[in-house]
Amino acid sequence: MARKYNIEENLQPGYCIQGEIAGPGIQSNPASLSEVALFVFNVIDLQSREPLIRSSWLRALGTLNDVVPKVSVVRIFDKETFSSMTTDDLQQWVNVITYPNNKPAEGIVFRGIKDGKIMYSQKLQKMLSVKIINQNYKE
Protein backbone atom coordinates (compact mmCIF):
# COMPACT_ATOMS: atom_id res chain seq x y z
CA MET A 1 0.00 0.00 0.00
CA ALA A 2 2.90 2.34 0.74
CA ARG A 3 4.22 1.85 -2.80
CA LYS A 4 0.78 1.91 -4.44
CA TYR A 5 -0.01 5.35 -2.99
CA ASN A 6 3.60 6.63 -2.79
CA ILE A 7 3.01 7.35 0.87
CA GLU A 8 6.66 7.93 1.76
CA GLU A 9 7.02 10.59 -0.93
CA ASN A 10 3.64 12.26 -0.44
CA LEU A 11 2.78 12.19 3.27
CA GLN A 12 3.86 15.42 4.91
CA PRO A 13 6.75 15.10 7.42
CA GLY A 14 5.69 14.73 11.04
CA TYR A 15 2.56 12.67 10.39
CA CYS A 16 1.66 9.01 10.09
CA ILE A 17 -1.50 7.33 8.91
CA GLN A 18 -3.47 4.34 10.09
CA GLY A 19 -5.82 2.48 7.83
CA GLU A 20 -7.45 -0.76 6.90
CA ILE A 21 -6.67 -2.78 3.79
CA ALA A 22 -9.70 -4.16 1.95
CA GLY A 23 -10.44 -5.77 -1.39
CA PRO A 24 -10.43 -9.08 -3.26
CA GLY A 25 -9.16 -11.96 -1.12
CA ILE A 26 -9.63 -10.09 2.18
CA GLN A 27 -12.50 -11.13 4.49
CA SER A 28 -14.59 -12.29 1.52
CA ASN A 29 -14.50 -8.73 0.10
CA PRO A 30 -17.94 -7.70 1.46
CA ALA A 31 -17.76 -4.30 -0.23
CA SER A 32 -17.15 -5.99 -3.63
CA LEU A 33 -14.05 -3.90 -4.35
CA SER A 34 -12.33 -4.59 -7.67
CA GLU A 35 -8.82 -4.10 -6.28
CA VAL A 36 -7.02 -4.05 -2.95
CA ALA A 37 -7.06 -0.59 -1.38
CA LEU A 38 -6.03 1.18 1.81
CA PHE A 39 -8.75 3.11 3.65
CA VAL A 40 -7.29 5.69 6.03
CA PHE A 41 -9.09 6.08 9.36
CA ASN A 42 -6.51 8.04 11.38
CA VAL A 43 -3.90 10.68 10.72
CA ILE A 44 -1.60 11.18 13.69
CA ASP A 45 0.61 14.16 14.50
CA LEU A 46 3.89 12.54 15.56
CA GLN A 47 4.98 15.52 17.65
CA SER A 48 1.88 15.62 19.86
CA ARG A 49 1.13 11.91 19.32
CA GLU A 50 -2.53 12.86 18.90
CA PRO A 51 -4.88 11.88 16.09
CA LEU A 52 -6.16 14.78 14.02
CA ILE A 53 -9.82 15.50 13.48
CA ARG A 54 -10.94 14.84 9.91
CA SER A 55 -11.01 18.52 8.91
CA SER A 56 -7.26 18.76 9.70
CA TRP A 57 -6.23 15.85 7.50
CA LEU A 58 -5.69 17.92 4.35
CA ARG A 59 -2.46 19.58 5.46
CA ALA A 60 -1.04 16.27 6.73
CA LEU A 61 -2.02 14.19 3.73
CA GLY A 62 -0.91 16.82 1.24
CA THR A 63 -1.07 15.37 -2.27
CA LEU A 64 -2.23 12.03 -0.82
CA ASN A 65 -5.56 13.66 -0.01
CA ASP A 66 -6.71 13.26 -3.62
CA VAL A 67 -5.25 9.76 -4.04
CA VAL A 68 -5.65 7.60 -0.95
CA PRO A 69 -9.18 6.43 -0.05
CA LYS A 70 -10.50 7.39 3.37
CA VAL A 71 -13.02 5.64 5.59
CA SER A 72 -16.37 7.32 4.98
CA VAL A 73 -17.94 9.65 7.51
CA VAL A 74 -21.48 8.35 7.67
CA ARG A 75 -22.96 10.93 10.01
CA ILE A 76 -21.93 13.65 12.41
CA PHE A 77 -24.12 13.89 15.49
CA ASP A 78 -24.45 17.06 17.51
CA LYS A 79 -24.03 16.68 21.26
CA GLU A 80 -27.75 16.99 22.03
CA THR A 81 -28.83 14.35 19.49
CA PHE A 82 -26.11 11.89 20.48
CA SER A 83 -26.76 12.39 24.21
CA SER A 84 -30.43 11.57 23.75
CA MET A 85 -29.74 8.25 21.97
CA THR A 86 -29.69 4.95 23.85
CA THR A 87 -27.35 2.10 22.98
CA ASP A 88 -30.37 0.36 21.41
CA ASP A 89 -31.00 3.45 19.23
CA LEU A 90 -27.36 3.41 18.08
CA GLN A 91 -27.45 -0.34 17.40
CA GLN A 92 -30.62 -0.02 15.31
CA TRP A 93 -29.06 2.85 13.36
CA VAL A 94 -25.85 0.87 12.71
CA ASN A 95 -27.80 -2.25 11.66
CA VAL A 96 -29.07 -0.55 8.48
CA ILE A 97 -25.70 0.83 7.28
CA THR A 98 -24.59 -0.79 4.01
CA TYR A 99 -21.66 -0.69 1.61
CA PRO A 100 -22.32 0.86 -1.84
CA ASN A 101 -23.22 -2.65 -3.09
CA ASN A 102 -26.06 -2.73 -0.50
CA LYS A 103 -24.44 -5.50 1.57
CA PRO A 104 -24.45 -4.82 5.34
CA ALA A 105 -21.39 -2.86 6.45
CA GLU A 106 -19.24 -4.26 9.27
CA GLY A 107 -20.00 -1.48 11.71
CA ILE A 108 -19.48 2.14 12.63
CA VAL A 109 -16.82 3.79 14.79
CA PHE A 110 -17.99 6.63 17.01
CA ARG A 111 -15.57 9.27 18.26
CA GLY A 112 -16.13 12.27 20.44
CA ILE A 113 -14.74 15.63 19.38
CA LYS A 114 -14.39 18.54 21.77
CA ASP A 115 -12.77 21.90 21.13
CA GLY A 116 -11.49 20.72 17.74
CA LYS A 117 -9.72 17.63 19.10
CA ILE A 118 -10.60 13.97 19.38
CA MET A 119 -11.55 13.29 22.99
CA TYR A 120 -9.08 11.41 25.15
CA SER A 121 -10.05 9.07 27.98
CA GLN A 122 -7.89 9.45 31.08
CA LYS A 123 -9.25 6.16 32.39
CA LEU A 124 -8.46 4.21 29.20
CA GLN A 125 -5.27 6.20 28.50
CA LYS A 126 -6.16 6.51 24.81
CA MET A 127 -8.51 8.29 22.47
CA LEU A 128 -12.19 7.70 23.06
CA SER A 129 -13.33 5.51 20.18
CA VAL A 130 -16.14 2.93 20.15
CA LYS A 131 -17.11 0.57 17.33
CA ILE A 132 -20.60 -0.83 17.12
CA ILE A 133 -20.86 -3.93 14.94
CA ASN A 134 -23.74 -4.22 12.47
CA GLN A 135 -25.72 -7.27 13.60
CA ASN A 136 -26.59 -8.01 9.94
CA TYR A 137 -22.94 -8.19 8.85
CA LYS A 138 -21.72 -11.63 7.81
CA GLU A 139 -18.14 -12.52 6.85
N, CA, C and O atoms as a DFTB+ gen file, in Angstrom:
556 C
 N C O
     1  1       0.823      -1.187       0.000
     2  2       0.000       0.000       0.000
     3  2       0.873       1.259       0.000
     4  3       0.533       2.266      -0.622
     5  1       1.992       1.182       0.702
     6  2       2.897       2.340       0.739
     7  2       3.403       2.662      -0.660
     8  3       3.478       3.829      -1.044
     9  1       3.752       1.625      -1.426
    10  2       4.216       1.854      -2.797
    11  2       3.067       2.261      -3.716
    12  3       3.221       3.158      -4.544
    13  1       1.923       1.608      -3.572
    14  2       0.778       1.908      -4.437
    15  2       0.402       3.387      -4.374
    16  3       0.115       4.005      -5.400
    17  1       0.405       3.950      -3.168
    18  2      -0.011       5.348      -2.995
    19  2       1.166       6.311      -2.826
    20  3       0.964       7.497      -2.567
    21  1       2.401       5.799      -2.973
    22  2       3.597       6.633      -2.789
    23  2       3.536       7.419      -1.482
    24  3       3.780       8.625      -1.445
    25  1       3.206       6.702      -0.419
    26  2       3.014       7.354       0.872
    27  2       4.289       8.018       1.367
    28  3       4.242       9.148       1.853
    29  1       5.413       7.350       1.255
    30  2       6.665       7.930       1.755
    31  2       6.985       9.262       1.082
    32  3       7.471      10.186       1.734
    33  1       6.717       9.363      -0.207
    34  2       7.025      10.591      -0.933
    35  2       5.971      11.675      -0.733
    36  3       6.280      12.861      -0.847
    37  1       4.736      11.287      -0.438
    38  2       3.641      12.258      -0.435
    39  2       3.111      12.673       0.931
    40  3       2.561      13.766       1.067
    41  1       3.264      11.826       1.944
    42  2       2.784      12.190       3.272
    43  2       3.679      13.280       3.841
    44  3       4.904      13.169       3.790
    45  1       3.084      14.312       4.372
    46  2       3.859      15.424       4.911
    47  2       4.679      14.965       6.117
    48  3       4.205      14.145       6.903
    49  1       5.907      15.482       6.277
    50  2       6.747      15.101       7.422
    51  2       6.037      15.397       8.747
    52  3       5.318      16.387       8.875
    53  1       6.256      14.520       9.721
    54  2       5.689      14.732      11.044
    55  2       4.335      14.087      11.265
    56  3       3.716      14.276      12.313
    57  1       3.869      13.324      10.280
    58  2       2.562      12.671      10.395
    59  2       2.683      11.198      10.035
    60  3       3.591      10.805       9.302
    61  1       1.781      10.397      10.542
    62  2       1.660       9.009      10.094
    63  2       0.173       8.728       9.904
    64  3      -0.683       9.443      10.426
    65  1      -0.110       7.693       9.160
    66  2      -1.502       7.333       8.910
    67  2      -1.757       5.921       9.414
    68  3      -0.851       5.090       9.476
    69  1      -3.002       5.672       9.768
    70  2      -3.473       4.339      10.088
    71  2      -4.636       4.056       9.159
    72  3      -5.428       4.944       8.847
    73  1      -4.730       2.825       8.724
    74  2      -5.823       2.483       7.835
    75  2      -6.091       0.996       7.837
    76  3      -5.442       0.220       8.539
    77  1      -7.055       0.630       7.041
    78  2      -7.445      -0.763       6.896
    79  2      -7.338      -1.127       5.419
    80  3      -7.745      -0.364       4.543
    81  1      -6.785      -2.299       5.166
    82  2      -6.671      -2.779       3.792
    83  2      -7.887      -3.648       3.493
    84  3      -8.251      -4.517       4.285
    85  1      -8.508      -3.405       2.348
    86  2      -9.704      -4.161       1.950
    87  2      -9.635      -4.441       0.456
    88  3      -8.937      -3.754      -0.289
    89  1     -10.369      -5.459       0.036
    90  2     -10.444      -5.769      -1.388
    91  2     -10.520      -7.262      -1.635
    92  3     -10.733      -8.038      -0.703
    93  1     -10.346      -7.675      -2.894
    94  2     -10.428      -9.084      -3.256
    95  2      -9.468      -9.929      -2.420
    96  3      -8.302      -9.575      -2.248
    97  1      -9.977     -11.055      -1.902
    98  2      -9.160     -11.960      -1.118
    99  2      -9.034     -11.584       0.354
   100  3      -8.333     -12.266       1.102
   101  1      -9.695     -10.518       0.782
   102  2      -9.628     -10.087       2.176
   103  2     -11.027     -10.141       2.778
   104  3     -11.924      -9.433       2.321
   105  1     -11.220     -10.969       3.792
   106  2     -12.498     -11.131       4.493
   107  2     -13.683     -11.264       3.533
   108  3     -14.726     -10.646       3.750
   109  1     -13.536     -12.037       2.515
   110  2     -14.591     -12.291       1.521
   111  2     -15.010     -11.041       0.745
   112  3     -16.017     -11.063       0.037
   113  1     -14.250      -9.958       0.869
   114  2     -14.499      -8.728       0.101
   115  2     -15.962      -8.286       0.153
   116  3     -16.599      -8.173      -0.894
   117  1     -16.510      -8.032       1.346
   118  2     -17.938      -7.696       1.457
   119  2     -18.361      -6.428       0.724
   120  3     -19.533      -6.273       0.381
   121  1     -17.423      -5.529       0.483
   122  2     -17.761      -4.295      -0.229
   123  2     -17.652      -4.464      -1.742
   124  3     -17.890      -3.517      -2.492
   125  1     -17.289      -5.682      -2.195
   126  2     -17.154      -5.986      -3.631
   127  2     -16.190      -5.042      -4.353
   128  3     -16.475      -4.580      -5.458
   129  1     -15.058      -4.762      -3.725
   130  2     -14.054      -3.899      -4.346
   131  2     -13.352      -4.648      -5.470
   132  3     -13.156      -5.860      -5.374
   133  1     -12.973      -3.950      -6.529
   134  2     -12.331      -4.592      -7.670
   135  2     -10.822      -4.742      -7.490
   136  3     -10.186      -5.529      -8.191
   137  1     -10.248      -3.984      -6.548
   138  2      -8.818      -4.102      -6.277
   139  2      -8.551      -3.818      -4.801
   140  3      -9.369      -3.208      -4.113
   141  1      -7.401      -4.268      -4.336
   142  2      -7.016      -4.049      -2.947
   143  2      -6.719      -2.560      -2.754
   144  3      -6.052      -1.932      -3.576
   145  1      -7.230      -2.015      -1.652
   146  2      -7.055      -0.590      -1.379
   147  2      -6.841      -0.370       0.117
   148  3      -7.229      -1.193       0.946
   149  1      -6.224       0.743       0.435
   150  2      -6.028       1.184       1.807
   151  2      -7.071       2.248       2.110
   152  3      -7.244       3.189       1.336
   153  1      -7.766       2.105       3.232
   154  2      -8.745       3.107       3.649
   155  2      -8.252       3.732       4.948
   156  3      -8.242       3.082       5.993
   157  1      -7.846       4.981       4.878
   158  2      -7.285       5.693       6.027
   159  2      -8.396       6.010       7.027
   160  3      -9.460       6.504       6.655
   161  1      -8.131       5.715       8.312
   162  2      -9.091       6.077       9.357
   163  2      -8.482       6.955      10.438
   164  3      -9.212       7.465      11.288
   165  1      -7.171       7.147      10.431
   166  2      -6.508       8.038      11.378
   167  2      -5.326       8.715      10.717
   168  3      -4.605       8.098       9.934
   169  1      -5.132       9.967      11.028
   170  2      -3.904      10.683      10.716
   171  2      -3.396      11.193      12.061
   172  3      -4.121      11.867      12.793
   173  1      -2.148      10.865      12.379
   174  2      -1.600      11.185      13.690
   175  2      -0.447      12.168      13.553
   176  3       0.438      12.002      12.714
   177  1      -0.478      13.193      14.395
   178  2       0.610      14.161      14.498
   179  2       1.677      13.513      15.372
   180  3       1.431      13.251      16.549
   181  1       2.857      13.251      14.818
   182  2       3.895      12.542      15.558
   183  2       4.490      13.366      16.694
   184  3       4.990      12.804      17.668
   185  1       4.442      14.680      16.581
   186  2       4.984      15.519      17.652
   187  2       4.105      15.466      18.900
   188  3       4.601      15.263      20.009
   189  1       2.798      15.650      18.714
   190  2       1.882      15.624      19.862
   191  2       1.410      14.209      20.179
   192  3       0.883      13.948      21.261
   193  1       1.605      13.294      19.218
   194  2       1.134      11.907      19.321
   195  2      -0.389      11.823      19.420
   196  3      -0.935      10.873      19.982
   197  1      -1.061      12.825      18.869
   198  2      -2.525      12.856      18.901
   199  2      -3.091      12.689      17.500
   200  3      -2.528      13.203      16.533
   201  1      -4.207      11.969      17.390
   202  2      -4.882      11.882      16.092
   203  2      -5.528      13.225      15.763
   204  3      -6.001      13.941      16.646
   205  1      -5.535      13.545      14.483
   206  2      -6.160      14.784      14.025
   207  2      -7.643      14.553      13.755
   208  3      -8.057      13.446      13.413
   209  1      -8.436      15.609      13.912
   210  2      -9.823      15.500      13.478
   211  2      -9.825      15.541      11.952
   212  3      -8.889      16.048      11.334
   213  1     -10.863      15.013      11.368
   214  2     -10.939      14.841       9.913
   215  2     -10.684      16.134       9.147
   216  3     -10.031      16.108       8.103
   217  1     -11.178      17.250       9.635
   218  2     -11.011      18.523       8.911
   219  2      -9.558      18.992       8.883
   220  3      -9.229      19.907       8.128
   221  1      -8.685      18.392       9.683
   222  2      -7.264      18.760       9.699
   223  2      -6.397      17.819       8.865
   224  3      -5.183      18.005       8.784
   225  1      -7.000      16.828       8.257
   226  2      -6.228      15.850       7.503
   227  2      -5.569      16.429       6.254
   228  3      -4.498      15.967       5.862
   229  1      -6.172      17.410       5.631
   230  2      -5.686      17.916       4.345
   231  2      -4.225      18.330       4.404
   232  3      -3.438      17.938       3.543
   233  1      -3.851      19.115       5.404
   234  2      -2.455      19.579       5.465
   235  2      -1.489      18.421       5.684
   236  3      -0.372      18.439       5.166
   237  1      -1.909      17.413       6.449
   238  2      -1.037      16.274       6.728
   239  2      -0.913      15.358       5.522
   240  3       0.181      14.901       5.191
   241  1      -2.034      15.091       4.867
   242  2      -2.020      14.185       3.726
   243  2      -1.425      14.829       2.483
   244  3      -0.929      14.126       1.603
   245  1      -1.465      16.142       2.399
   246  2      -0.908      16.818       1.235
   247  2      -1.484      16.260      -0.047
   248  3      -2.702      16.170      -0.199
   249  1      -0.605      15.880      -0.978
   250  2      -1.067      15.370      -2.270
   251  2      -1.754      14.004      -2.151
   252  3      -2.470      13.591      -3.063
   253  1      -1.541      13.307      -1.039
   254  2      -2.234      12.026      -0.821
   255  2      -3.733      12.214      -0.679
   256  3      -4.505      11.292      -0.939
   257  1      -4.151      13.417      -0.263
   258  2      -5.563      13.664      -0.007
   259  2      -6.435      13.303      -1.208
   260  3      -7.549      12.806      -1.040
   261  1      -5.936      13.549      -2.409
   262  2      -6.707      13.265      -3.619
   263  2      -6.521      11.832      -4.123
   264  3      -7.205      11.415      -5.058
   265  1      -5.604      11.079      -3.517
   266  2      -5.245       9.762      -4.038
   267  2      -5.680       8.613      -3.134
   268  3      -6.270       7.641      -3.605
   269  1      -5.397       8.719      -1.853
   270  2      -5.652       7.602      -0.948
   271  2      -7.109       7.632      -0.478
   272  3      -7.606       8.680      -0.066
   273  1      -7.800       6.473      -0.540
   274  2      -9.178       6.429      -0.046
   275  2      -9.218       6.602       1.471
   276  3      -8.289       6.216       2.180
   277  1     -10.294       7.179       1.943
   278  2     -10.497       7.386       3.367
   279  2     -11.778       6.687       3.801
   280  3     -12.725       6.570       3.024
   281  1     -11.801       6.226       5.041
   282  2     -13.023       5.643       5.586
   283  2     -14.097       6.719       5.541
   284  3     -13.838       7.871       5.889
   285  1     -15.282       6.356       5.121
   286  2     -16.371       7.324       4.982
   287  2     -16.871       7.830       6.336
   288  3     -16.938       7.081       7.310
   289  1     -17.213       9.096       6.371
   290  2     -17.937       9.645       7.514
   291  2     -19.405       9.469       7.172
   292  3     -19.901      10.048       6.205
   293  1     -20.094       8.668       7.966
   294  2     -21.483       8.352       7.669
   295  2     -22.414       9.427       8.206
   296  3     -23.378       9.816       7.546
   297  1     -22.116       9.904       9.414
   298  2     -22.959      10.930      10.007
   299  2     -22.205      11.621      11.126
   300  3     -21.398      11.005      11.822
   301  1     -22.472      12.894      11.290
   302  2     -21.932      13.647      12.411
   303  2     -23.114      14.030      13.291
   304  3     -24.043      14.708      12.853
   305  1     -23.058      13.583      14.534
   306  2     -24.116      13.889      15.492
   307  2     -23.744      15.124      16.294
   308  3     -22.586      15.291      16.676
   309  1     -24.716      15.990      16.552
   310  2     -24.449      17.062      17.507
   311  2     -24.599      16.478      18.908
   312  3     -25.190      15.413      19.091
   313  1     -24.061      17.185      19.883
   314  2     -24.030      16.683      21.258
   315  2     -25.421      16.348      21.786
   316  3     -25.605      15.321      22.439
   317  1     -26.401      17.205      21.510
   318  2     -27.748      16.986      22.026
   319  2     -28.377      15.722      21.445
   320  3     -28.968      14.928      22.177
   321  1     -28.251      15.535      20.138
   322  2     -28.827      14.353      19.491
   323  2     -28.166      13.086      20.014
   324  3     -28.845      12.130      20.388
   325  1     -26.829      13.084      20.039
   326  2     -26.113      11.892      20.476
   327  2     -26.415      11.570      21.936
   328  3     -26.581      10.404      22.293
   329  1     -26.486      12.595      22.780
   330  2     -26.757      12.395      24.209
   331  2     -28.138      11.797      24.455
   332  3     -28.350      11.097      25.445
   333  1     -29.066      12.073      23.560
   334  2     -30.431      11.570      23.754
   335  2     -30.619      10.137      23.244
   336  3     -31.662       9.529      23.486
   337  1     -29.617       9.593      22.541
   338  2     -29.740       8.253      21.971
   339  2     -29.316       7.192      22.983
   340  3     -28.347       7.371      23.721
   341  1     -30.051       6.095      23.005
   342  2     -29.687       4.955      23.848
   343  2     -28.769       4.032      23.041
   344  3     -28.617       4.203      21.831
   345  1     -28.170       3.074      23.706
   346  2     -27.350       2.101      22.977
   347  2     -28.207       1.307      21.991
   348  3     -27.731       0.933      20.919
   349  1     -29.466       1.047      22.347
   350  2     -30.374       0.358      21.414
   351  2     -30.637       1.215      20.177
   352  3     -30.684       0.696      19.062
   353  1     -30.809       2.534      20.371
   354  2     -30.996       3.447      19.231
   355  2     -29.794       3.388      18.304
   356  3     -29.950       3.289      17.087
   357  1     -28.591       3.449      18.875
   358  2     -27.362       3.414      18.076
   359  2     -27.239       2.075      17.343
   360  3     -26.874       2.044      16.168
   361  1     -27.540       0.978      18.027
   362  2     -27.449      -0.338      17.400
   363  2     -28.420      -0.442      16.221
   364  3     -28.051      -0.940      15.158
   365  1     -29.643       0.021      16.401
   366  2     -30.625      -0.017      15.312
   367  2     -30.155       0.827      14.138
   368  3     -30.333       0.437      12.984
   369  1     -29.561       1.972      14.417
   370  2     -29.059       2.852      13.357
   371  2     -27.926       2.168      12.600
   372  3     -27.899       2.198      11.370
   373  1     -26.987       1.548      13.326
   374  2     -25.851       0.866      12.707
   375  2     -26.313      -0.336      11.889
   376  3     -25.725      -0.625      10.847
   377  1     -27.339      -1.033      12.329
   378  2     -27.795      -2.247      11.656
   379  2     -28.316      -2.019      10.239
   380  3     -28.473      -2.987       9.494
   381  1     -28.584      -0.802       9.848
   382  2     -29.075      -0.545       8.485
   383  2     -28.006       0.064       7.579
   384  3     -28.286       0.355       6.416
   385  1     -26.785       0.262       8.089
   386  2     -25.698       0.829       7.282
   387  2     -25.205      -0.238       6.299
   388  3     -24.974      -1.386       6.680
   389  1     -25.049       0.153       5.039
   390  2     -24.593      -0.786       4.008
   391  2     -23.415      -0.205       3.227
   392  3     -23.178       1.003       3.223
   393  1     -22.690      -1.101       2.570
   394  2     -21.665      -0.692       1.613
   395  2     -22.382      -0.221       0.348
   396  3     -23.587      -0.437       0.216
   397  1     -21.666       0.419      -0.586
   398  2     -22.323       0.857      -1.837
   399  2     -23.003      -0.266      -2.615
   400  3     -23.903      -0.003      -3.413
   401  1     -22.584      -1.525      -2.391
   402  2     -23.218      -2.646      -3.088
   403  2     -24.457      -3.158      -2.345
   404  3     -25.005      -4.205      -2.690
   405  1     -24.889      -2.419      -1.331
   406  2     -26.063      -2.725      -0.503
   407  2     -25.907      -3.926       0.424
   408  3     -26.892      -4.366       1.017
   409  1     -24.691      -4.472       0.568
   410  2     -24.444      -5.504       1.567
   411  2     -24.222      -4.812       2.909
   412  3     -23.678      -3.708       2.944
   413  1     -24.636      -5.441       4.025
   414  2     -24.453      -4.818       5.337
   415  2     -22.989      -4.496       5.623
   416  3     -22.113      -5.340       5.438
   417  1     -22.731      -3.271       6.075
   418  2     -21.386      -2.860       6.454
   419  2     -21.021      -3.498       7.786
   420  3     -21.897      -3.889       8.558
   421  1     -19.723      -3.601       8.051
   422  2     -19.240      -4.261       9.266
   423  2     -19.679      -3.538      10.532
   424  3     -20.060      -4.181      11.511
   425  1     -19.632      -2.249      10.525
   426  2     -20.003      -1.484      11.710
   427  2     -19.607      -0.027      11.564
   428  3     -19.160       0.408      10.503
   429  1     -19.776       0.709      12.630
   430  2     -19.481       2.137      12.633
   431  2     -18.637       2.462      13.863
   432  3     -18.893       1.953      14.955
   433  1     -17.636       3.309      13.677
   434  2     -16.820       3.791      14.787
   435  2     -17.330       5.169      15.180
   436  3     -17.517       6.044      14.336
   437  1     -17.550       5.340      16.465
   438  2     -17.989       6.626      17.015
   439  2     -16.826       7.234      17.777
   440  3     -16.145       6.558      18.549
   441  1     -16.609       8.540      17.544
   442  2     -15.567       9.272      18.260
   443  2     -16.136      10.590      18.732
   444  3     -16.920      11.238      18.038
   445  1     -15.729      10.969      19.916
   446  2     -16.133      12.267      20.435
   447  2     -15.116      13.324      20.040
   448  3     -13.911      13.072      20.038
   449  1     -15.611      14.507      19.705
   450  2     -14.739      15.634      19.378
   451  2     -15.140      16.797      20.265
   452  3     -16.317      17.142      20.372
   453  1     -14.143      17.395      20.896
   454  2     -14.392      18.537      21.772
   455  2     -13.298      19.569      21.537
   456  3     -12.111      19.243      21.526
   457  1     -13.710      20.806      21.351
   458  2     -12.765      21.902      21.128
   459  2     -11.795      21.606      19.985
   460  3     -10.613      21.943      20.064
   461  1     -12.299      20.975      18.921
   462  2     -11.486      20.718      17.735
   463  2     -10.489      19.588      17.872
   464  3      -9.595      19.452      17.036
   465  1     -10.620      18.770      18.910
   466  2      -9.718      17.633      19.101
   467  2     -10.532      16.386      19.410
   468  3     -11.626      16.462      19.968
   469  1      -9.977      15.234      19.038
   470  2     -10.604      13.972      19.384
   471  2     -10.461      13.792      20.892
   472  3      -9.383      13.987      21.453
   473  1     -11.549      13.423      21.531
   474  2     -11.547      13.290      22.990
   475  2     -10.639      12.137      23.439
   476  3     -10.527      11.104      22.780
   477  1     -10.015      12.361      24.564
   478  2      -9.081      11.410      25.150
   479  2      -9.642      10.930      26.477
   480  3     -10.143      11.734      27.264
   481  1      -9.566       9.637      26.733
   482  2     -10.049       9.068      27.979
   483  2      -8.886       8.895      28.949
   484  3      -7.969       8.118      28.687
   485  1      -8.919       9.611      30.062
   486  2      -7.886       9.450      31.084
   487  2      -7.907       8.027      31.646
   488  3      -6.864       7.433      31.917
   489  1      -9.111       7.502      31.813
   490  2      -9.252       6.165      32.386
   491  2      -8.663       5.093      31.460
   492  3      -7.958       4.193      31.916
   493  1      -8.954       5.195      30.167
   494  2      -8.461       4.209      29.205
   495  2      -7.043       4.504      28.734
   496  3      -6.367       3.630      28.192
   497  1      -6.594       5.749      28.944
   498  2      -5.275       6.205      28.497
   499  2      -5.117       6.129      26.979
   500  3      -4.052       5.786      26.465
   501  1      -6.205       6.458      26.272
   502  2      -6.161       6.515      24.812
   503  2      -7.370       7.306      24.314
   504  3      -8.244       7.693      25.089
   505  1      -7.396       7.533      23.009
   506  2      -8.513       8.294      22.471
   507  2      -9.816       7.537      22.695
   508  3      -9.842       6.307      22.728
   509  1     -10.877       8.288      22.844
   510  2     -12.187       7.702      23.061
   511  2     -12.769       7.321      21.704
   512  3     -13.100       8.188      20.895
   513  1     -12.891       6.027      21.463
   514  2     -13.332       5.508      20.180
   515  2     -14.082       4.207      20.431
   516  3     -13.557       3.303      21.080
   517  1     -15.305       4.106      19.922
   518  2     -16.138       2.929      20.148
   519  2     -16.673       2.450      18.802
   520  3     -17.177       3.242      18.006
   521  1     -16.558       1.145      18.557
   522  2     -17.108       0.569      17.329
   523  2     -18.321      -0.274      17.686
   524  3     -18.276      -1.125      18.574
   525  1     -19.396      -0.013      16.976
   526  2     -20.603      -0.830      17.124
   527  2     -20.718      -1.678      15.859
   528  3     -20.738      -1.160      14.743
   529  1     -20.793      -2.990      16.060
   530  2     -20.856      -3.930      14.940
   531  2     -22.295      -4.047      14.434
   532  3     -23.234      -4.160      15.221
   533  1     -22.448      -4.017      13.124
   534  2     -23.738      -4.223      12.465
   535  2     -24.146      -5.682      12.671
   536  3     -23.431      -6.588      12.242
   537  1     -25.269      -5.914      13.314
   538  2     -25.720      -7.271      13.597
   539  2     -26.115      -8.044      12.337
   540  3     -26.291      -9.261      12.394
   541  1     -26.257      -7.359      11.208
   542  2     -26.594      -8.010       9.944
   543  2     -25.357      -8.355       9.116
   544  3     -25.472      -8.996       8.071
   545  1     -24.177      -7.936       9.573
   546  2     -22.936      -8.189       8.849
   547  2     -22.537      -9.655       8.962
   548  3     -22.550     -10.230      10.050
   549  1     -22.185     -10.248       7.838
   550  2     -21.716     -11.633       7.814
   551  2     -20.415     -11.671       7.024
   552  3     -20.317     -11.091       5.943
   553  1     -19.410     -12.364       7.577
   554  2     -18.137     -12.523       6.852
   555  2     -18.250     -13.607       5.823
   556  3     -17.284     -13.888       5.114
